[in-house]
Each structure stands twice: as structure tokens, then as C-alpha cells.
Amino acid sequence: MQNNITQLHNITPEEFKESILQDVRSELKLISENFKPVAPPEFLTRREAAKLLKVSIVTLSDWNKKGILNPYRLGNLIRYKRSELEEALIQINNPKK
């Protein structure tokens, strides 16, 4: 078995410990400032989606068939991701030329 020994000169154990702690605190502060938790997606009912888009449920169903919207089925329930509805609004209002 080989022992690796590191010797430090001109520094006390307390100073060495404080130096390490200071670096760790600095890194943790940087991480916490840049940390952005991922929010879970918000799902809306057909009625809520129609209200958000300011269209009828019939139009919503038509857009589903045309592939403009991406509905999620949970058994007999249909739900829409709010973020995808907002993206669809942008695409509907800015059609490709």
C-alpha cells in the first residue's frame, strides 16, 4: 500500500480549512444564482384551452385534426399543454410565408 502525503508550508490547518470553505461557499453561491428549477407542464382542459385561444370547442377539435394542436389523451379526457398552446398561438398569428 502506497501513502500519498501532501505537505503545506506557511499555512495553518485552520487557514487551510477556511480557504477550502470559502471556495466551496463561492461555488455554491454561483450555482444558486444560476439555478432555475424546471416547472412541471401545466395541462388545460378543452374548455380552458378554447378560452385561452379565444376559439370555440369545434375550432379546437378542427385544429386537432389539422395537427395545429397536440392534444394529450388520458382515457376519455383530452388535455393540452399550456406552453404548446402558447407556441401554437405564435405560429397561427405568424404564418410562414
Distance bins in CASP14 RR format, pairs under 12 A and 6 or more apart:
PFRMAT RR
TARGET T0000
AUTHOR 0000-0000-0000
RMODE 2
METHOD distances of the structure
MODEL  1
6 16 0 0 0 0 0 1 0 0 0 0 0
7 16 0 0 0 0 0 1 0 0 0 0 0
8 15 0 0 0 0 1 0 0 0 0 0 0
8 16 1 0 0 1 0 0 0 0 0 0 0
8 17 0 0 0 0 0 1 0 0 0 0 0
8 19 0 0 0 0 0 1 0 0 0 0 0
8 20 0 0 0 0 0 1 0 0 0 0 0
9 15 0 0 0 0 0 1 0 0 0 0 0
9 16 0 0 0 0 0 1 0 0 0 0 0
10 16 0 0 0 0 0 1 0 0 0 0 0
11 17 0 0 0 0 1 0 0 0 0 0 0
11 18 0 0 0 0 1 0 0 0 0 0 0
11 19 1 0 0 1 0 0 0 0 0 0 0
11 20 0 0 0 0 0 1 0 0 0 0 0
12 18 0 0 0 0 1 0 0 0 0 0 0
12 19 0 0 0 0 0 1 0 0 0 0 0
13 19 0 0 0 0 0 1 0 0 0 0 0
13 20 0 0 0 0 0 1 0 0 0 0 0
14 20 0 0 0 0 0 1 0 0 0 0 0
14 21 0 0 0 0 0 1 0 0 0 0 0
15 21 0 0 0 0 0 1 0 0 0 0 0
15 22 0 0 0 0 0 1 0 0 0 0 0
16 22 0 0 0 0 0 1 0 0 0 0 0
16 23 0 0 0 0 0 1 0 0 0 0 0
17 23 0 0 0 0 0 1 0 0 0 0 0
17 24 0 0 0 0 0 1 0 0 0 0 0
18 24 0 0 0 0 0 1 0 0 0 0 0
18 25 0 0 0 0 0 1 0 0 0 0 0
19 25 0 0 0 0 0 1 0 0 0 0 0
19 26 0 0 0 0 0 1 0 0 0 0 0
20 26 0 0 0 0 0 1 0 0 0 0 0
20 27 0 0 0 0 0 1 0 0 0 0 0
21 27 0 0 0 0 0 1 0 0 0 0 0
21 28 0 0 0 0 0 1 0 0 0 0 0
22 28 0 0 0 0 0 1 0 0 0 0 0
22 29 0 0 0 0 0 1 0 0 0 0 0
23 29 0 0 0 0 0 1 0 0 0 0 0
23 30 0 0 0 0 0 1 0 0 0 0 0
24 30 0 0 0 0 0 1 0 0 0 0 0
24 31 0 0 0 0 0 1 0 0 0 0 0
25 31 0 0 0 0 0 1 0 0 0 0 0
25 32 0 0 0 0 0 1 0 0 0 0 0
26 32 0 0 0 0 0 1 0 0 0 0 0
26 33 0 0 0 0 0 1 0 0 0 0 0
27 33 0 0 0 0 0 1 0 0 0 0 0
27 34 0 0 0 0 0 1 0 0 0 0 0
28 34 0 0 0 0 0 1 0 0 0 0 0
28 35 0 0 0 0 0 1 0 0 0 0 0
29 35 0 0 0 0 0 1 0 0 0 0 0
38 83 0 0 0 0 0 1 0 0 0 0 0
39 81 0 0 0 0 0 1 0 0 0 0 0
39 82 0 0 0 0 0 1 0 0 0 0 0
39 83 0 0 0 0 1 0 0 0 0 0 0
40 81 0 0 0 0 0 1 0 0 0 0 0
40 82 0 0 0 0 0 1 0 0 0 0 0
40 83 0 0 0 0 0 1 0 0 0 0 0
41 70 0 0 0 0 0 1 0 0 0 0 0
41 72 0 0 0 0 1 0 0 0 0 0 0
41 79 0 0 0 0 1 0 0 0 0 0 0
41 80 0 0 0 0 1 0 0 0 0 0 0
41 81 1 0 1 0 0 0 0 0 0 0 0
41 82 1 0 0 1 0 0 0 0 0 0 0
41 83 1 0 0 1 0 0 0 0 0 0 0
41 84 0 0 0 0 1 0 0 0 0 0 0
41 85 0 0 0 0 0 1 0 0 0 0 0
41 86 0 0 0 0 0 1 0 0 0 0 0
42 48 0 0 0 0 1 0 0 0 0 0 0
42 49 0 0 0 0 0 1 0 0 0 0 0
42 52 0 0 0 0 0 1 0 0 0 0 0
42 72 0 0 0 0 0 1 0 0 0 0 0
42 79 0 0 0 0 1 0 0 0 0 0 0
42 80 0 0 0 0 1 0 0 0 0 0 0
42 81 1 0 0 1 0 0 0 0 0 0 0
42 82 1 0 1 0 0 0 0 0 0 0 0
42 83 1 0 0 1 0 0 0 0 0 0 0
42 84 0 0 0 0 0 1 0 0 0 0 0
42 85 0 0 0 0 1 0 0 0 0 0 0
42 86 0 0 0 0 0 1 0 0 0 0 0
43 49 0 0 0 0 1 0 0 0 0 0 0
43 70 0 0 0 0 0 1 0 0 0 0 0
43 71 0 0 0 0 0 1 0 0 0 0 0
43 72 1 0 0 1 0 0 0 0 0 0 0
43 73 0 0 0 0 0 1 0 0 0 0 0
43 74 0 0 0 0 1 0 0 0 0 0 0
43 77 0 0 0 0 1 0 0 0 0 0 0
43 78 0 0 0 0 1 0 0 0 0 0 0
43 79 1 0 1 0 0 0 0 0 0 0 0
43 80 1 0 0 1 0 0 0 0 0 0 0
43 81 1 0 0 1 0 0 0 0 0 0 0
43 82 1 0 0 1 0 0 0 0 0 0 0
43 83 0 0 0 0 0 1 0 0 0 0 0
43 84 0 0 0 0 0 1 0 0 0 0 0
43 85 0 0 0 0 0 1 0 0 0 0 0
44 50 0 0 0 0 1 0 0 0 0 0 0
44 51 0 0 0 0 1 0 0 0 0 0 0
44 52 1 0 0 1 0 0 0 0 0 0 0
44 53 0 0 0 0 1 0 0 0 0 0 0
44 60 0 0 0 0 0 1 0 0 0 0 0
44 69 0 0 0 0 0 1 0 0 0 0 0
44 71 0 0 0 0 0 1 0 0 0 0 0
44 72 0 0 0 0 0 1 0 0 0 0 0
44 77 0 0 0 0 0 1 0 0 0 0 0
44 78 0 0 0 0 1 0 0 0 0 0 0
44 79 1 0 0 1 0 0 0 0 0 0 0
44 80 1 0 1 0 0 0 0 0 0 0 0
44 81 1 0 0 1 0 0 0 0 0 0 0
44 82 1 0 1 0 0 0 0 0 0 0 0
44 83 0 0 0 0 0 1 0 0 0 0 0
44 84 0 0 0 0 1 0 0 0 0 0 0
44 85 1 0 0 1 0 0 0 0 0 0 0
44 86 0 0 0 0 0 1 0 0 0 0 0
45 51 0 0 0 0 1 0 0 0 0 0 0
45 52 0 0 0 0 0 1 0 0 0 0 0
45 57 0 0 0 0 0 1 0 0 0 0 0
45 60 0 0 0 0 0 1 0 0 0 0 0
45 71 0 0 0 0 0 1 0 0 0 0 0
45 72 0 0 0 0 0 1 0 0 0 0 0
45 74 0 0 0 0 0 1 0 0 0 0 0
45 77 1 0 0 1 0 0 0 0 0 0 0
45 78 1 0 0 1 0 0 0 0 0 0 0
45 79 1 0 0 1 0 0 0 0 0 0 0
45 80 0 0 0 0 1 0 0 0 0 0 0
45 82 0 0 0 0 0 1 0 0 0 0 0
45 85 0 0 0 0 0 1 0 0 0 0 0
46 52 0 0 0 0 0 1 0 0 0 0 0
46 53 0 0 0 0 0 1 0 0 0 0 0
46 55 0 0 0 0 0 1 0 0 0 0 0
46 56 0 0 0 0 0 1 0 0 0 0 0
46 57 1 0 1 0 0 0 0 0 0 0 0
46 58 0 0 0 0 0 1 0 0 0 0 0
46 59 0 0 0 0 0 1 0 0 0 0 0
46 60 1 0 1 0 0 0 0 0 0 0 0
46 61 0 0 0 0 1 0 0 0 0 0 0
46 63 0 0 0 0 0 1 0 0 0 0 0
46 64 0 0 0 0 1 0 0 0 0 0 0
46 69 0 0 0 0 0 1 0 0 0 0 0
46 71 0 0 0 0 1 0 0 0 0 0 0
46 72 0 0 0 0 0 1 0 0 0 0 0
46 73 0 0 0 0 0 1 0 0 0 0 0
46 76 0 0 0 0 0 1 0 0 0 0 0
46 77 0 0 0 0 1 0 0 0 0 0 0
46 78 1 0 1 0 0 0 0 0 0 0 0
46 79 0 0 0 0 1 0 0 0 0 0 0
46 80 1 0 0 1 0 0 0 0 0 0 0
46 85 0 0 0 0 0 1 0 0 0 0 0
47 53 0 0 0 0 0 1 0 0 0 0 0
47 55 0 0 0 0 0 1 0 0 0 0 0
47 56 0 0 0 0 0 1 0 0 0 0 0
47 57 1 0 0 1 0 0 0 0 0 0 0
47 60 0 0 0 0 1 0 0 0 0 0 0
47 77 0 0 0 0 0 1 0 0 0 0 0
47 78 0 0 0 0 0 1 0 0 0 0 0
47 79 0 0 0 0 0 1 0 0 0 0 0
47 80 0 0 0 0 0 1 0 0 0 0 0
48 54 0 0 0 0 0 1 0 0 0 0 0
48 57 0 0 0 0 0 1 0 0 0 0 0
48 60 0 0 0 0 0 1 0 0 0 0 0
48 78 0 0 0 0 0 1 0 0 0 0 0
48 79 0 0 0 0 1 0 0 0 0 0 0
48 80 0 0 0 0 1 0 0 0 0 0 0
48 81 0 0 0 0 0 1 0 0 0 0 0
48 82 0 0 0 0 1 0 0 0 0 0 0
48 85 0 0 0 0 1 0 0 0 0 0 0
49 55 0 0 0 0 1 0 0 0 0 0 0
49 56 0 0 0 0 0 1 0 0 0 0 0
49 57 0 0 0 0 1 0 0 0 0 0 0
49 59 0 0 0 0 0 1 0 0 0 0 0
49 60 1 0 0 1 0 0 0 0 0 0 0
49 61 0 0 0 0 0 1 0 0 0 0 0
49 63 0 0 0 0 1 0 0 0 0 0 0
49 64 0 0 0 0 1 0 0 0 0 0 0
49 68 0 0 0 0 0 1 0 0 0 0 0
49 69 1 0 0 1 0 0 0 0 0 0 0
49 70 0 0 0 0 0 1 0 0 0 0 0
49 71 0 0 0 0 1 0 0 0 0 0 0
49 72 0 0 0 0 0 1 0 0 0 0 0
49 78 0 0 0 0 1 0 0 0 0 0 0
49 79 0 0 0 0 1 0 0 0 0 0 0
49 80 1 0 1 0 0 0 0 0 0 0 0
49 81 0 0 0 0 1 0 0 0 0 0 0
49 82 0 0 0 0 1 0 0 0 0 0 0
49 84 0 0 0 0 1 0 0 0 0 0 0
49 85 1 0 1 0 0 0 0 0 0 0 0
49 86 0 0 0 0 0 1 0 0 0 0 0
49 88 0 0 0 0 1 0 0 0 0 0 0
49 89 0 0 0 0 0 1 0 0 0 0 0
50 56 1 0 0 1 0 0 0 0 0 0 0
50 57 1 0 1 0 0 0 0 0 0 0 0
50 58 0 0 0 0 1 0 0 0 0 0 0
50 59 1 0 0 1 0 0 0 0 0 0 0
50 60 1 0 1 0 0 0 0 0 0 0 0
50 61 0 0 0 0 1 0 0 0 0 0 0
50 62 0 0 0 0 0 1 0 0 0 0 0
50 63 0 0 0 0 0 1 0 0 0 0 0
50 64 0 0 0 0 0 1 0 0 0 0 0
50 69 0 0 0 0 0 1 0 0 0 0 0
50 71 0 0 0 0 0 1 0 0 0 0 0
50 78 0 0 0 0 0 1 0 0 0 0 0
50 80 0 0 0 0 1 0 0 0 0 0 0
50 85 0 0 0 0 0 1 0 0 0 0 0
51 57 0 0 0 0 1 0 0 0 0 0 0
51 60 0 0 0 0 0 1 0 0 0 0 0
51 80 0 0 0 0 0 1 0 0 0 0 0
51 82 0 0 0 0 0 1 0 0 0 0 0
51 85 0 0 0 0 0 1 0 0 0 0 0
52 60 0 0 0 0 0 1 0 0 0 0 0
52 69 0 0 0 0 0 1 0 0 0 0 0
52 80 0 0 0 0 1 0 0 0 0 0 0
52 81 0 0 0 0 0 1 0 0 0 0 0
52 82 1 0 0 1 0 0 0 0 0 0 0
52 83 0 0 0 0 0 1 0 0 0 0 0
52 84 0 0 0 0 0 1 0 0 0 0 0
52 85 1 0 1 0 0 0 0 0 0 0 0
52 86 0 0 0 0 1 0 0 0 0 0 0
52 88 0 0 0 0 0 1 0 0 0 0 0
52 89 0 0 0 0 1 0 0 0 0 0 0
53 59 1 0 0 1 0 0 0 0 0 0 0
53 60 1 0 0 1 0 0 0 0 0 0 0
53 62 0 0 0 0 0 1 0 0 0 0 0
53 63 0 0 0 0 1 0 0 0 0 0 0
53 64 0 0 0 0 0 1 0 0 0 0 0
53 68 0 0 0 0 0 1 0 0 0 0 0
53 69 0 0 0 0 1 0 0 0 0 0 0
53 80 0 0 0 0 1 0 0 0 0 0 0
53 82 0 0 0 0 0 1 0 0 0 0 0
53 84 0 0 0 0 0 1 0 0 0 0 0
53 85 1 0 0 1 0 0 0 0 0 0 0
53 86 0 0 0 0 1 0 0 0 0 0 0
53 87 0 0 0 0 0 1 0 0 0 0 0
53 88 1 0 0 1 0 0 0 0 0 0 0
53 89 1 0 0 1 0 0 0 0 0 0 0
53 90 0 0 0 0 0 1 0 0 0 0 0
53 91 0 0 0 0 0 1 0 0 0 0 0
53 92 0 0 0 0 1 0 0 0 0 0 0
53 93 0 0 0 0 0 1 0 0 0 0 0
54 60 0 0 0 0 0 1 0 0 0 0 0
54 85 0 0 0 0 0 1 0 0 0 0 0
54 89 0 0 0 0 1 0 0 0 0 0 0
54 92 0 0 0 0 0 1 0 0 0 0 0
54 93 0 0 0 0 0 1 0 0 0 0 0
55 61 0 0 0 0 0 1 0 0 0 0 0
55 62 0 0 0 0 1 0 0 0 0 0 0
55 63 1 0 0 1 0 0 0 0 0 0 0
55 64 0 0 0 0 0 1 0 0 0 0 0
55 68 0 0 0 0 0 1 0 0 0 0 0
55 69 0 0 0 0 0 1 0 0 0 0 0
55 85 0 0 0 0 0 1 0 0 0 0 0
55 88 0 0 0 0 0 1 0 0 0 0 0
55 89 0 0 0 0 0 1 0 0 0 0 0
55 92 0 0 0 0 1 0 0 0 0 0 0
56 62 0 0 0 0 1 0 0 0 0 0 0
56 63 0 0 0 0 0 1 0 0 0 0 0
57 63 0 0 0 0 0 1 0 0 0 0 0
57 64 0 0 0 0 0 1 0 0 0 0 0
57 71 0 0 0 0 0 1 0 0 0 0 0
57 78 0 0 0 0 0 1 0 0 0 0 0
58 64 0 0 0 0 0 1 0 0 0 0 0
58 65 0 0 0 0 0 1 0 0 0 0 0
59 65 0 0 0 0 0 1 0 0 0 0 0
59 66 0 0 0 0 0 1 0 0 0 0 0
59 68 0 0 0 0 1 0 0 0 0 0 0
59 69 0 0 0 0 0 1 0 0 0 0 0
59 92 0 0 0 0 0 1 0 0 0 0 0
60 66 0 0 0 0 0 1 0 0 0 0 0
60 67 0 0 0 0 0 1 0 0 0 0 0
60 68 0 0 0 0 1 0 0 0 0 0 0
60 69 1 0 0 1 0 0 0 0 0 0 0
60 70 0 0 0 0 0 1 0 0 0 0 0
60 71 0 0 0 0 1 0 0 0 0 0 0
60 78 0 0 0 0 1 0 0 0 0 0 0
60 80 0 0 0 0 1 0 0 0 0 0 0
60 85 0 0 0 0 1 0 0 0 0 0 0
60 88 0 0 0 0 0 1 0 0 0 0 0
61 67 0 0 0 0 0 1 0 0 0 0 0
61 68 0 0 0 0 0 1 0 0 0 0 0
61 69 0 0 0 0 1 0 0 0 0 0 0
61 71 0 0 0 0 1 0 0 0 0 0 0
61 78 0 0 0 0 1 0 0 0 0 0 0
61 80 0 0 0 0 0 1 0 0 0 0 0
62 68 0 0 0 0 1 0 0 0 0 0 0
62 69 0 0 0 0 1 0 0 0 0 0 0
63 69 1 0 1 0 0 0 0 0 0 0 0
63 70 0 0 0 0 1 0 0 0 0 0 0
63 71 0 0 0 0 1 0 0 0 0 0 0
63 80 0 0 0 0 0 1 0 0 0 0 0
63 84 0 0 0 0 0 1 0 0 0 0 0
63 85 0 0 0 0 0 1 0 0 0 0 0
63 88 1 0 0 1 0 0 0 0 0 0 0
63 89 0 0 0 0 0 1 0 0 0 0 0
63 91 0 0 0 0 0 1 0 0 0 0 0
63 92 0 0 0 0 1 0 0 0 0 0 0
64 70 0 0 0 0 1 0 0 0 0 0 0
64 71 1 0 1 0 0 0 0 0 0 0 0
64 72 0 0 0 0 0 1 0 0 0 0 0
64 73 0 0 0 0 0 1 0 0 0 0 0
64 78 0 0 0 0 1 0 0 0 0 0 0
64 79 0 0 0 0 0 1 0 0 0 0 0
64 80 0 0 0 0 1 0 0 0 0 0 0
64 84 0 0 0 0 0 1 0 0 0 0 0
64 85 0 0 0 0 0 1 0 0 0 0 0
64 88 0 0 0 0 0 1 0 0 0 0 0
65 71 0 0 0 0 0 1 0 0 0 0 0
66 88 0 0 0 0 0 1 0 0 0 0 0
66 91 0 0 0 0 0 1 0 0 0 0 0
66 92 0 0 0 0 0 1 0 0 0 0 0
67 84 0 0 0 0 0 1 0 0 0 0 0
67 88 0 0 0 0 1 0 0 0 0 0 0
67 91 0 0 0 0 0 1 0 0 0 0 0
67 92 0 0 0 0 0 1 0 0 0 0 0
68 80 0 0 0 0 0 1 0 0 0 0 0
68 84 0 0 0 0 0 1 0 0 0 0 0
68 85 0 0 0 0 0 1 0 0 0 0 0
68 87 0 0 0 0 0 1 0 0 0 0 0
68 88 1 0 1 0 0 0 0 0 0 0 0
68 89 0 0 0 0 0 1 0 0 0 0 0
68 90 0 0 0 0 0 1 0 0 0 0 0
68 91 1 0 0 1 0 0 0 0 0 0 0
68 92 1 0 0 1 0 0 0 0 0 0 0
68 95 0 0 0 0 0 1 0 0 0 0 0
69 78 0 0 0 0 1 0 0 0 0 0 0
69 79 0 0 0 0 0 1 0 0 0 0 0
69 80 1 0 0 1 0 0 0 0 0 0 0
69 81 0 0 0 0 1 0 0 0 0 0 0
69 82 0 0 0 0 0 1 0 0 0 0 0
69 84 1 0 0 1 0 0 0 0 0 0 0
69 85 1 0 0 1 0 0 0 0 0 0 0
69 86 0 0 0 0 0 1 0 0 0 0 0
69 87 0 0 0 0 1 0 0 0 0 0 0
69 88 1 0 1 0 0 0 0 0 0 0 0
69 89 0 0 0 0 0 1 0 0 0 0 0
69 91 0 0 0 0 0 1 0 0 0 0 0
69 92 0 0 0 0 1 0 0 0 0 0 0
70 78 0 0 0 0 0 1 0 0 0 0 0
70 79 0 0 0 0 0 1 0 0 0 0 0
70 80 1 0 0 1 0 0 0 0 0 0 0
70 81 1 0 0 1 0 0 0 0 0 0 0
70 83 0 0 0 0 0 1 0 0 0 0 0
70 84 1 0 1 0 0 0 0 0 0 0 0
70 85 0 0 0 0 1 0 0 0 0 0 0
70 87 0 0 0 0 1 0 0 0 0 0 0
70 88 0 0 0 0 1 0 0 0 0 0 0
70 91 0 0 0 0 0 1 0 0 0 0 0
71 77 0 0 0 0 1 0 0 0 0 0 0
71 78 1 0 1 0 0 0 0 0 0 0 0
71 79 1 0 0 1 0 0 0 0 0 0 0
71 80 1 0 1 0 0 0 0 0 0 0 0
71 81 0 0 0 0 1 0 0 0 0 0 0
71 84 0 0 0 0 1 0 0 0 0 0 0
71 85 0 0 0 0 0 1 0 0 0 0 0
71 88 0 0 0 0 0 1 0 0 0 0 0
72 78 1 0 0 1 0 0 0 0 0 0 0
72 79 1 0 1 0 0 0 0 0 0 0 0
72 80 1 0 0 1 0 0 0 0 0 0 0
72 81 1 0 0 1 0 0 0 0 0 0 0
72 82 0 0 0 0 0 1 0 0 0 0 0
72 84 0 0 0 0 1 0 0 0 0 0 0
72 85 0 0 0 0 0 1 0 0 0 0 0
73 79 1 0 0 1 0 0 0 0 0 0 0
73 80 0 0 0 0 0 1 0 0 0 0 0
74 80 0 0 0 0 0 1 0 0 0 0 0
79 85 0 0 0 0 0 1 0 0 0 0 0
80 86 0 0 0 0 0 1 0 0 0 0 0
80 87 0 0 0 0 0 1 0 0 0 0 0
80 88 0 0 0 0 1 0 0 0 0 0 0
80 89 0 0 0 0 0 1 0 0 0 0 0
81 87 0 0 0 0 1 0 0 0 0 0 0
81 88 0 0 0 0 1 0 0 0 0 0 0
82 88 0 0 0 0 0 1 0 0 0 0 0
82 89 0 0 0 0 0 1 0 0 0 0 0
83 89 0 0 0 0 0 1 0 0 0 0 0
83 90 0 0 0 0 0 1 0 0 0 0 0
84 90 0 0 0 0 0 1 0 0 0 0 0
84 91 0 0 0 0 0 1 0 0 0 0 0
85 91 0 0 0 0 0 1 0 0 0 0 0
85 92 0 0 0 0 0 1 0 0 0 0 0
86 92 0 0 0 0 0 1 0 0 0 0 0
86 93 0 0 0 0 0 1 0 0 0 0 0
87 93 0 0 0 0 0 1 0 0 0 0 0
87 94 0 0 0 0 0 1 0 0 0 0 0
88 94 0 0 0 0 0 1 0 0 0 0 0
88 95 0 0 0 0 0 1 0 0 0 0 0
90 96 0 0 0 0 0 1 0 0 0 0 0
END
